Amino acid sequence: MPQEKADLRNLSEPVRFKRALALLLMTLVLPGSAQIVAGSKRAGRWAWRIVAGLLAIIIFIVVLALIWRAGAINLMARPGTLRIVQILLILLAVGWAALFVDAYRIAQPMTLERNHRLAASVLDAVLVFVVAGALIWASTFVNTQRDFVASVFGNGHKSDAEHGRYNVLLMGGDSGADRIGTRPDSMTVASIDADTGRTVLIGLPRNLAKVPFPAGTPMAKQFPNGFEWNKCGSECLLNAVYTYAAGHKNLFPGDPNPGETATTQAVSAVTGLKINYYVLIDLAGFRDLLNAVGGITLDIGKRVPIGGGTSPIKGYIEAGKNQHLDGYHALWFARSRAESSDYERMTRQKCVMSAMLNQLSPQTVLTKFQGIASASKQVVKTSIPAGELGTFTDLALDAKKLPVSSFSAVPPLIHTGNPDFALIRTKVAQAIEKSEALDKAASSGDGKSSDTPKTTTTKKPSTPAKKPTTSPTKPANDVDDVASICKA
């Protein structure tokens, strides 16, 4: 070492300065290389081993993502994995900073003239700040995601796709100060093809009466003839199932979420579909979530009041193409009841959901994740387990490439006061078959469906089903009429 110092002093001052800069930049490009060249080779080799190990892990994850994208996301989205990544990032920040400091020491700054010593010191400090700071910031980002996954996604049981589809019940819960408990004012089933991600949105009106329940369930025993007025003691409509079940927890011993369970069961009986999971969105916090993603853009067919009902109308969301809505206006667009029917409101809500599905890019999620995660923890409650996050993220990425179709069980096709549930199930099955036919046509490459679409089987509810009937009249807010109200 003394000989090395003597050799270093024999170099000209400009050469010593360039050497100092080179050592710092070598540490930036390949941590440990400065130590291999001019310092502790043992420390340098350990740094190289760590770098090689990290590169191997990254390459493994990239290859896994190329082969099995959902599996890679599932692996990286696990709270345990995210905790390990967070700790590794912090240790990497500390270790890399230490290598920069050591490289500066190896450069022997005291042998440099004052200006060169100052420049090398500033460069070293900047590199430590930028590299270590970036890694610490990344660790906080990972911690936010871990907290988000742990808070929003549960540890529930995985529910396998049935007949090649995942059916997720989306509920918009309105639990304001003027409401008694939570009452889902918006209910839509997203029926998702497990292979292609092509989605059908099935809208159910909140004022659907006499809803049945699957045979053998607590609610079916309590209401063998459907959710009837003379037994539930209040407005016995679909959106009141949640409130009734939450107020009669004794019917669901050991179930922490009786409202969600009962509503899911009712929707399953109404549509004939197995409901795999539910997502409950608090509409009061929906505004913050939309603001976090930067709002949405819609084509609006008719203007929508802001306010109304028990409060005065404060203004309007005007009709027009490419209308950009922030969280406040998007929320009023989705929930406004004034000067419109519940069925039109359902259509507007489906437009908002479609817009979020189509316009929320991975880049937006990445760059605005902190705000999205913070808002989502207050807004979203779901039964989708954390282990299935990758599956549904993968399907969402596929779904973005495909148009979303829909069916709404609304008048005049469906009389909400005395619904024909057999007809609803038939129309749901037809909507899904039509969607699946598009995938078959695409896979055949001829633009036409040459195969008969697979039949979607339906569950039998506990109440006798009416004989399916046909109606020459289209429901006012079916998929073909959406464009007159809004378009994502």
C-alpha positions as CSV (number, residue, x, y, z in Angstrom):
1,M,0.0,0.0,0.0
2,P,2.8,2.5,0.8
3,Q,4.3,1.7,-2.6
4,E,1.0,2.3,-4.3
5,K,0.7,5.7,-2.6
6,A,4.2,6.6,-3.8
7,D,3.3,5.5,-7.3
8,L,0.2,7.6,-7.2
9,R,2.2,10.7,-6.1
10,N,4.5,10.2,-9.1
11,L,1.5,10.8,-11.4
12,S,0.8,14.3,-12.6
13,E,-2.1,16.1,-10.8
14,P,-4.4,16.1,-13.9
15,V,-3.9,12.3,-14.2
16,R,-4.7,11.8,-10.5
17,F,-7.9,13.9,-11.0
18,K,-9.0,11.9,-14.0
19,R,-8.3,8.7,-12.1
20,A,-10.5,9.9,-9.2
21,L,-13.4,10.6,-11.6
22,A,-12.9,7.3,-13.4
23,L,-13.1,5.4,-10.1
24,L,-16.4,7.1,-9.2
25,L,-17.9,6.5,-12.6
26,M,-16.8,2.9,-12.5
27,T,-18.6,2.4,-9.3
28,L,-21.7,3.9,-10.9
29,V,-21.6,1.6,-13.9
30,L,-20.4,-1.5,-12.2
31,P,-20.4,-1.4,-8.4
32,G,-17.2,-3.0,-7.0
33,S,-15.0,-2.4,-10.1
34,A,-13.1,0.5,-8.4
35,Q,-12.2,-1.8,-5.6
36,I,-11.1,-4.6,-8.0
37,V,-8.8,-2.1,-9.8
38,A,-7.4,-0.1,-6.9
39,G,-8.8,-1.1,-3.6
40,S,-9.9,-4.2,-1.7
41,K,-10.3,-7.0,-4.3
42,R,-12.2,-9.1,-1.8
43,A,-14.8,-6.3,-1.3
44,G,-15.0,-5.8,-5.1
45,R,-15.6,-9.5,-5.7
46,W,-18.4,-9.6,-3.1
47,A,-20.0,-6.6,-4.8
48,W,-19.8,-8.4,-8.1
49,R,-21.4,-11.5,-6.7
50,I,-24.3,-9.5,-5.4
51,V,-24.7,-7.7,-8.7
52,A,-24.6,-11.0,-10.6
53,G,-27.2,-12.5,-8.2
54,L,-29.5,-9.5,-8.6
55,L,-29.2,-9.6,-12.4
56,A,-30.0,-13.3,-12.4
57,I,-33.2,-12.7,-10.4
58,I,-34.2,-9.9,-12.8
59,I,-33.5,-12.1,-15.8
60,F,-35.6,-14.9,-14.2
61,I,-38.5,-12.5,-13.6
62,V,-38.4,-11.1,-17.1
63,V,-38.3,-14.6,-18.7
64,L,-41.1,-15.7,-16.4
65,A,-43.1,-12.6,-17.5
66,L,-42.6,-13.5,-21.1
67,I,-43.7,-17.1,-20.6
68,W,-46.3,-16.6,-17.9
69,R,-47.2,-12.9,-17.3
70,A,-49.9,-13.7,-14.7
71,G,-47.5,-15.9,-12.7
72,A,-44.8,-13.2,-12.7
73,I,-47.3,-10.6,-11.5
74,N,-48.7,-12.9,-8.8
75,L,-45.2,-13.6,-7.6
76,M,-44.2,-9.9,-7.5
77,A,-47.5,-8.8,-6.0
78,R,-47.3,-11.0,-2.9
79,P,-46.9,-8.9,0.3
80,G,-44.1,-11.2,1.4
81,T,-42.2,-10.8,-1.9
82,L,-42.7,-7.1,-1.8
83,R,-41.3,-6.9,1.8
84,I,-38.2,-8.8,0.7
85,V,-37.8,-6.4,-2.3
86,Q,-38.1,-3.4,0.0
87,I,-35.4,-4.7,2.3
88,L,-33.1,-5.6,-0.6
89,L,-33.5,-2.1,-2.0
90,I,-32.6,-0.4,1.3
91,L,-29.5,-2.7,1.7
92,L,-28.5,-2.1,-1.9
93,A,-28.8,1.7,-1.3
94,V,-26.5,1.5,1.8
95,G,-24.0,-0.8,0.1
96,W,-23.8,1.2,-3.1
97,A,-23.3,4.4,-1.1
98,A,-20.5,2.8,0.9
99,L,-18.8,1.7,-2.4
100,F,-19.0,5.3,-3.6
101,V,-17.4,6.6,-0.4
102,D,-14.7,3.9,-0.6
103,A,-14.0,4.8,-4.2
104,Y,-13.6,8.4,-3.2
105,R,-11.2,7.3,-0.5
106,I,-9.2,5.1,-2.9
107,A,-8.8,8.1,-5.2
108,Q,-6.8,9.9,-2.3
109,P,-8.5,13.3,-2.7
110,M,-5.9,15.0,-0.4
111,T,-3.4,14.5,-3.3
112,L,-5.5,16.7,-5.6
113,E,-5.4,20.4,-5.9
114,R,-8.2,22.4,-4.2
115,N,-10.5,22.8,-7.2
116,H,-10.1,19.2,-8.4
117,R,-10.6,17.9,-4.8
118,L,-13.8,20.0,-4.6
119,A,-15.1,18.7,-8.0
120,A,-14.4,15.1,-7.0
121,S,-16.1,15.6,-3.6
122,V,-19.2,17.2,-5.3
123,L,-19.4,14.4,-7.8
124,D,-19.2,11.7,-5.1
125,A,-21.9,13.4,-3.0
126,V,-24.2,13.8,-6.1
127,L,-23.7,10.1,-7.0
128,V,-24.4,9.0,-3.5
129,F,-27.5,11.2,-3.3
130,V,-28.9,10.2,-6.7
131,V,-28.3,6.5,-6.6
132,A,-29.0,5.9,-2.9
133,G,-31.9,8.3,-3.0
134,A,-33.4,6.6,-6.0
135,L,-33.2,3.2,-4.3
136,I,-34.7,4.5,-1.1
137,W,-37.6,6.1,-3.1
138,A,-38.1,2.8,-4.9
139,S,-38.3,1.0,-1.5
140,T,-41.0,3.4,-0.4
141,F,-42.8,2.8,-3.6
142,V,-42.6,-1.0,-3.0
143,N,-43.8,-0.5,0.6
144,T,-46.8,1.5,-0.7
145,Q,-47.7,-1.3,-3.0
146,R,-47.3,-3.9,-0.3
147,D,-49.5,-1.9,2.0
148,F,-52.1,-1.4,-0.8
149,V,-52.2,-5.2,-1.6
150,A,-52.4,-6.1,2.0
151,S,-55.2,-3.5,2.7
152,V,-57.4,-4.0,-0.4
153,F,-56.9,-7.7,-1.3
154,G,-57.8,-10.3,1.2
155,N,-56.6,-13.8,2.0
156,G,-59.8,-15.4,0.8
157,H,-60.1,-18.6,-1.2
158,K,-59.3,-18.8,-4.9
159,S,-62.3,-19.3,-7.0
160,D,-61.8,-21.1,-10.3
161,A,-63.3,-19.9,-13.5
162,E,-66.5,-21.7,-14.5
163,H,-67.1,-22.6,-18.1
164,G,-64.0,-20.5,-19.0
165,R,-65.2,-17.3,-17.3
166,Y,-64.6,-15.2,-14.2
167,N,-67.7,-13.4,-13.0
168,V,-67.0,-10.4,-10.7
169,L,-69.8,-8.4,-9.1
170,L,-69.0,-4.7,-9.1
171,M,-71.0,-2.8,-6.5
172,G,-71.1,0.9,-6.0
173,G,-71.8,1.5,-2.3
174,D,-73.2,4.8,-1.1
175,S,-72.7,5.1,2.7
176,G,-73.1,8.9,3.1
177,A,-74.2,10.6,6.4
178,D,-77.8,10.7,5.2
179,R,-77.9,6.9,4.6
180,I,-78.6,4.1,7.1
181,G,-75.8,1.7,6.5
182,T,-74.3,0.8,3.1
183,R,-76.7,0.2,0.2
184,P,-75.2,-0.7,-3.2
185,D,-76.8,1.7,-5.6
186,S,-75.0,0.3,-8.6
187,M,-74.6,-3.4,-9.4
188,T,-72.8,-4.7,-12.5
189,V,-71.4,-8.2,-13.2
190,A,-68.2,-8.2,-15.2
191,S,-68.1,-11.5,-17.0
192,I,-64.6,-12.0,-18.2
193,D,-63.3,-14.7,-20.6
194,A,-60.5,-16.4,-18.7
195,D,-58.5,-16.8,-21.9
196,T,-58.9,-13.6,-23.9
197,G,-60.1,-11.1,-21.2
198,R,-63.0,-10.1,-23.4
199,T,-65.6,-8.7,-21.0
200,V,-69.4,-8.5,-20.9
201,L,-70.9,-6.0,-18.4
202,I,-74.3,-7.1,-17.1
203,G,-76.2,-4.3,-15.4
204,L,-78.8,-5.0,-12.8
205,P,-81.2,-2.3,-11.6
206,R,-81.1,-1.5,-7.9
207,N,-85.0,-1.6,-7.8
208,L,-85.3,-5.2,-9.0
209,A,-88.0,-6.8,-6.8
210,K,-88.6,-10.4,-5.6
211,V,-85.0,-11.5,-6.2
212,P,-84.4,-15.2,-5.6
213,F,-81.5,-16.8,-3.7
214,P,-79.6,-20.0,-4.5
215,A,-81.2,-23.1,-3.0
216,G,-79.7,-24.0,0.4
217,T,-78.5,-20.6,1.3
218,P,-79.6,-18.8,4.5
219,M,-81.5,-16.2,2.5
220,A,-83.3,-18.8,0.5
221,K,-84.5,-20.4,3.7
222,Q,-85.6,-17.1,5.0
223,F,-87.2,-16.1,1.7
224,P,-88.3,-19.2,-0.1
225,N,-90.4,-17.2,-2.6
226,G,-87.9,-14.5,-3.2
227,F,-87.1,-11.2,-1.4
228,E,-90.8,-10.4,-0.7
229,W,-92.3,-7.2,0.7
230,N,-94.3,-8.9,3.4
231,K,-91.2,-10.6,5.0
232,C,-88.3,-8.2,4.8
233,G,-90.1,-5.3,6.5
234,S,-88.9,-2.5,4.2
235,E,-88.2,-1.9,0.6
236,C,-87.5,-5.4,-0.5
237,L,-85.4,-4.6,-3.6
238,L,-82.1,-5.9,-4.8
239,N,-80.1,-3.0,-3.3
240,A,-81.8,-3.7,0.1
241,V,-80.4,-7.3,0.3
242,Y,-77.1,-5.9,1.5
243,T,-78.7,-3.9,4.3
244,Y,-81.0,-6.7,5.4
245,A,-78.2,-9.3,5.6
246,A,-75.9,-6.8,7.5
247,G,-78.7,-6.3,10.0
248,H,-79.3,-10.1,10.4
249,K,-75.8,-11.4,11.0
250,N,-77.2,-14.4,12.9
251,L,-78.2,-15.8,9.5
252,F,-74.5,-15.9,8.5
253,P,-72.6,-17.2,11.6
254,G,-68.8,-16.7,11.2
255,D,-69.2,-14.6,8.1
256,P,-67.6,-11.1,8.5
257,N,-69.2,-9.8,5.3
258,P,-72.9,-11.0,5.3
259,G,-74.0,-8.0,3.2
260,E,-71.6,-8.8,0.4
261,T,-72.3,-12.6,0.7
262,A,-76.1,-12.2,0.4
263,T,-75.9,-9.7,-2.4
264,T,-73.5,-12.0,-4.3
265,Q,-75.8,-14.9,-3.9
266,A,-78.8,-12.9,-5.1
267,V,-77.0,-11.7,-8.2
268,S,-75.9,-15.3,-8.9
269,A,-79.5,-16.5,-8.8
270,V,-80.7,-13.6,-10.9
271,T,-78.1,-14.0,-13.6
272,G,-77.6,-17.7,-13.5
273,L,-73.8,-17.2,-13.2
274,K,-71.4,-18.3,-10.6
275,I,-70.1,-15.1,-9.0
276,N,-66.4,-15.7,-8.3
277,Y,-65.6,-12.5,-6.5
278,Y,-67.0,-9.1,-5.6
279,V,-65.6,-5.6,-5.6
280,L,-67.3,-3.0,-3.5
281,I,-66.5,0.6,-4.4
282,D,-67.4,3.5,-2.0
283,L,-68.8,6.1,-4.4
284,A,-68.1,8.8,-1.8
285,G,-64.3,8.1,-2.3
286,F,-64.5,7.3,-6.0
287,R,-63.7,11.0,-6.8
288,D,-60.3,10.7,-5.2
289,L,-59.5,7.6,-7.2
290,L,-60.5,9.2,-10.5
291,N,-58.4,12.3,-9.6
292,A,-55.4,10.0,-8.9
293,V,-55.6,8.5,-12.4
294,G,-56.0,11.9,-14.0
295,G,-59.7,11.6,-14.8
296,I,-61.5,10.0,-17.9
297,T,-62.6,11.1,-21.3
298,L,-66.1,10.3,-22.6
299,D,-68.4,11.1,-25.5
300,I,-71.5,12.4,-23.7
301,G,-74.8,12.2,-25.6
302,K,-76.9,14.4,-23.3
303,R,-76.1,16.8,-20.5
304,V,-76.3,15.5,-16.9
305,P,-77.2,17.6,-13.9
306,I,-74.8,18.2,-11.0
307,G,-77.0,17.9,-7.9
308,G,-80.7,17.5,-7.8
309,G,-83.0,15.4,-5.7
310,T,-82.8,16.7,-2.1
311,S,-80.3,19.4,-3.2
312,P,-80.5,22.1,-5.9
313,I,-79.0,21.6,-9.3
314,K,-75.6,23.4,-9.3
315,G,-74.8,23.1,-12.9
316,Y,-74.5,20.6,-15.8
317,I,-72.0,18.3,-17.4
318,E,-72.6,19.3,-21.0
319,A,-73.0,16.9,-23.9
320,G,-70.2,16.7,-26.4
321,K,-67.4,14.5,-27.7
322,N,-64.1,13.9,-25.9
323,Q,-65.3,15.5,-22.7
324,H,-62.6,15.2,-20.1
325,L,-64.0,14.7,-16.6
326,D,-62.1,15.0,-13.3
327,G,-63.1,13.0,-10.3
328,Y,-65.8,15.4,-9.1
329,H,-67.6,15.6,-12.5
330,A,-67.1,11.9,-13.3
331,L,-68.7,11.0,-10.0
332,W,-71.7,13.2,-10.7
333,F,-71.9,11.8,-14.2
334,A,-72.1,8.3,-12.7
335,R,-74.5,8.9,-9.9
336,S,-76.8,11.8,-10.9
337,R,-80.5,10.9,-10.7
338,A,-82.1,14.2,-11.7
339,E,-83.8,14.5,-15.0
340,S,-83.1,10.8,-15.8
341,S,-84.1,7.3,-14.9
342,D,-82.2,4.7,-12.9
343,Y,-81.7,2.8,-16.1
344,E,-80.0,5.7,-17.8
345,R,-77.9,6.1,-14.7
346,M,-76.8,2.4,-15.0
347,T,-75.7,3.1,-18.6
348,R,-73.6,6.1,-17.5
349,Q,-72.0,4.0,-14.8
350,K,-71.1,1.4,-17.3
351,C,-69.5,4.1,-19.5
352,V,-67.4,5.2,-16.6
353,M,-66.2,1.6,-15.8
354,S,-65.5,1.0,-19.5
355,A,-63.5,4.3,-19.7
356,M,-61.4,3.3,-16.7
357,L,-60.7,-0.1,-18.2
358,N,-59.8,1.3,-21.6
359,Q,-58.0,4.4,-20.6
360,L,-56.0,3.4,-17.5
361,S,-52.6,2.5,-19.0
362,P,-49.8,0.6,-17.2
363,Q,-47.7,3.8,-17.5
364,T,-50.5,5.8,-15.6
365,V,-50.6,3.2,-12.9
366,L,-46.8,3.2,-12.5
367,T,-46.3,7.0,-12.5
368,K,-49.4,7.7,-10.3
369,F,-49.3,4.6,-8.2
370,Q,-48.8,6.4,-4.9
371,G,-52.0,8.4,-5.3
372,I,-54.0,5.5,-6.7
373,A,-52.9,3.2,-3.8
374,S,-53.7,5.8,-1.2
375,A,-57.2,6.5,-2.7
376,S,-57.9,2.8,-3.4
377,K,-57.3,1.8,0.3
378,Q,-60.2,4.0,1.2
379,V,-62.4,3.2,-1.8
380,V,-62.1,-0.4,-2.6
381,K,-63.0,-3.6,-0.8
382,T,-62.8,-6.9,-2.6
383,S,-62.9,-10.7,-2.0
384,I,-60.2,-11.2,-4.8
385,P,-57.3,-12.7,-2.9
386,A,-53.8,-11.2,-3.3
387,G,-52.6,-14.3,-5.0
388,E,-55.0,-13.7,-7.9
389,L,-54.0,-10.1,-8.5
390,G,-51.7,-11.2,-11.3
391,T,-54.4,-13.2,-13.0
392,F,-56.8,-10.2,-13.1
393,T,-54.1,-7.7,-14.0
394,D,-53.2,-10.0,-16.9
395,L,-56.8,-10.2,-18.0
396,A,-57.2,-6.4,-17.7
397,L,-54.3,-5.9,-20.0
398,D,-55.8,-8.2,-22.6
399,A,-59.3,-6.7,-22.1
400,K,-57.9,-3.2,-23.0
401,K,-57.4,-4.4,-26.6
402,L,-61.0,-5.6,-27.0
403,P,-64.4,-3.8,-27.1
404,V,-66.6,-4.2,-24.0
405,S,-70.2,-5.4,-24.7
406,S,-73.1,-5.2,-22.2
407,F,-76.6,-6.2,-21.4
408,S,-78.9,-4.4,-18.9
409,A,-82.0,-6.0,-17.3
410,V,-84.2,-2.9,-17.6
411,P,-87.6,-2.0,-18.9
412,P,-89.3,-2.4,-21.2
413,L,-87.8,-5.9,-21.6
414,I,-87.7,-6.5,-17.9
415,H,-90.5,-5.3,-15.5
416,T,-88.5,-4.6,-12.4
417,G,-91.5,-4.9,-10.1
418,N,-92.3,-8.4,-11.3
419,P,-89.2,-9.6,-13.1
420,D,-89.0,-12.6,-15.4
421,F,-85.8,-14.1,-14.0
422,A,-85.8,-16.9,-16.6
423,L,-85.7,-14.3,-19.3
424,I,-82.9,-12.4,-17.6
425,R,-80.8,-15.6,-17.4
426,T,-81.6,-16.3,-21.0
427,K,-80.5,-12.8,-22.1
428,V,-77.4,-13.0,-20.0
429,A,-76.4,-16.3,-21.6
430,Q,-77.1,-14.9,-25.1
431,A,-74.9,-11.8,-24.4
432,I,-72.0,-14.1,-23.2
433,E,-72.5,-16.4,-26.2
434,K,-72.4,-13.4,-28.6
435,S,-69.1,-12.2,-26.9
436,E,-67.5,-15.7,-27.1
437,A,-68.5,-15.9,-30.8
438,L,-66.4,-12.8,-31.5
439,D,-63.3,-14.6,-30.0
440,K,-64.0,-17.7,-32.0
441,A,-64.3,-15.6,-35.2
442,A,-61.1,-13.8,-34.4
443,S,-59.3,-17.1,-33.8
444,S,-60.6,-18.6,-37.0
445,G,-59.3,-15.5,-38.9
446,D,-62.2,-15.2,-41.3
447,G,-64.1,-12.5,-39.4
448,K,-67.1,-14.9,-39.0
449,S,-68.0,-17.4,-36.4
450,S,-68.0,-20.8,-38.0
451,D,-68.6,-22.7,-34.7
452,T,-71.6,-22.7,-32.5
453,P,-70.8,-20.7,-29.3
454,K,-70.5,-22.8,-26.2
455,T,-73.6,-22.7,-24.0
456,T,-73.3,-20.9,-20.7
457,T,-75.0,-22.9,-18.1
458,T,-77.0,-21.2,-15.4
459,K,-77.6,-22.0,-11.8
460,K,-81.1,-22.9,-10.7
461,P,-82.5,-20.4,-8.0
462,S,-84.6,-21.5,-5.1
463,T,-87.8,-19.9,-6.6
464,P,-89.6,-21.4,-9.6
465,A,-88.5,-19.8,-12.8
466,K,-91.0,-18.3,-15.3
467,K,-91.1,-19.7,-18.8
468,P,-88.8,-17.5,-21.0
469,T,-90.7,-15.2,-23.2
470,T,-89.6,-13.1,-26.1
471,S,-90.1,-9.4,-26.5
472,P,-90.1,-7.5,-29.7
473,T,-89.0,-4.4,-27.9
474,K,-85.3,-3.7,-27.1
475,P,-84.5,-2.5,-23.6
476,A,-84.0,1.2,-23.8
477,N,-80.4,1.0,-22.4
478,D,-79.1,-2.1,-24.0
479,V,-75.7,-2.1,-25.7
480,D,-77.1,-0.8,-28.9
481,D,-78.5,2.3,-27.3
482,V,-75.5,3.2,-25.1
483,A,-74.1,5.6,-27.7
484,S,-77.1,7.9,-27.3
485,I,-76.2,8.5,-23.7
486,C,-72.4,8.1,-23.5
487,K,-69.5,6.3,-25.0
488,A,-66.1,5.6,-23.4
